[in-house]
Amino acid sequence: MRIGILGTGTVGRTLAAKLADTGHEVVIGTRDVEKTLGNNETDAMGNPPFRNWHAQHVGVKLGTFAEAASFGEVLINATSGSASLVALRAAGEENIDGKILMDISNPLDFSRGMPPSLTVCNTDSLAEQIQRVYSGVKVVKTLNTVTARLMVEPRQLADGDHHVFVSGNDAAARAQVAGYLKDWFGWREVIDLGDITTARGVEMYLPLWLRLWGATQTPVLNIKVVQ
Amino acid sequence: MRIGILGTGTVGRTLAAKLADTGHEVVIGTRDVEKTLGNNETDAMGNPPFRNWHAQHVGVKLGTFAEAASFGEVLINATSGSASLVALRAAGEENIDGKILMDISNPLDFSRGMPPSLTVCNTDSLAEQIQRVYSGVKVVKTLNTVTARLMVEPRQLADGDHHVFVSGNDAAARAQVAGYLKDWFGWREVIDLGDITTARGVEMYLPLWLRLWGATQTPVLNIKVVQ
């Protein structure tokens, strides 16, 4: 499948590598291709320069946000929450309209110290903000509740006996994304939460996730819903 | 042990019944004893009148918030979030100072429709508000992440293979509450999240919990942290 990924940070790279390695065609999009390729520095999150990573993943093509969006049959928003709406504007409505956009971003606010708070929550969510601006896009919030490594390798933890969620207004798109999560990455169970307002739940889970990371000293954690 | 419970709703009743049935001395506190006993109506949550419940739980004494607080060696805040600070004021600082207060309340805002949003979140929490007002109280946020029946009978679900949390500034008080949860109710594992600011995490989990209830059609659910 042709997949367009927006964002060249840890999440974008991890998804791109996994998808390219398993036979998909992937274009990963960035704001400024020259700048992304020319950067020689490790970023604030400890990621090596993109070109170092890219040299080991030559199957992944780098393009602008618009090129990645135009290329993908399915799109993934893997930008940071604060950059998501800007990235989508750069991608261009004509390149994303009518497509499924898997929204993995978290609206984290690092300006008030650690752990971060959220830039939007409670009566709204980043996923809803995106859906309101791009009403023709099938936004499906998912995967934002786990660290990048677990997104693509859920079975490395408890043989995959834990959950991931989908939220979105289009039931068929939610089902399609649930299928991708299982087929692409091996998720065993995907919980369909319902419409896009349920994204508030998974975005507002982040503060607990961050504290669990703090308490347990590893981000390789997830929750299993027990009933 | 002598336990003072603030609040005569489902949570307060469920805790009081369980604790009295297992040999503890319990006073359950209300704003107006005469009114609580005189009420003949089922409440908005479908609870029968208090006196009907009380007739079946004669071991539980009913008193004012101040009487319950004064009586208890350990206190439990089981009022609704919107009533918690008012109830604690009525309880009287002299009756709660220096004691452990297990805070089970959730700052739910039903004024904007269902499911409820939160009255406080993100950079603050109800538990922190309580702790700020009553600096001499050892506030330990706990149990607010599960429905009342599960609080006191965790093993009815997956033989107790799921988690509950404690948040509070006093490490010894957190450990003591974790012990109570195990001894009183049979919780198998209690995760110590750390200081009172971690209560934001468990309070902000509520929107996900409410959506999981919606998706799965039962409130008898909990999460297991998988690592």
Interface residues (C-beta under 8 A of the other chain):
Chain A: R112 S117 L118 C121 N122 T123 L157 A158 D161 H162 I191 D192 L193 G194 T198 R200 G201 V202 M204 Y205 P207 L208 W209 L210 R211 L212 G214 A215 T216 T218 V220 L221 N222 I223 K224 V225 V226 Q227
Chain B: R112 S117 L118 C121 N122 T123 L157 A158 D161 H162 I191 D192 L193 G194 T198 R200 G201 V202 M204 Y205 P207 L208 W209 L210 R211 L212 G214 A215 T216 T218 V220 L221 N222 I223 K224 V225 V226 Q227
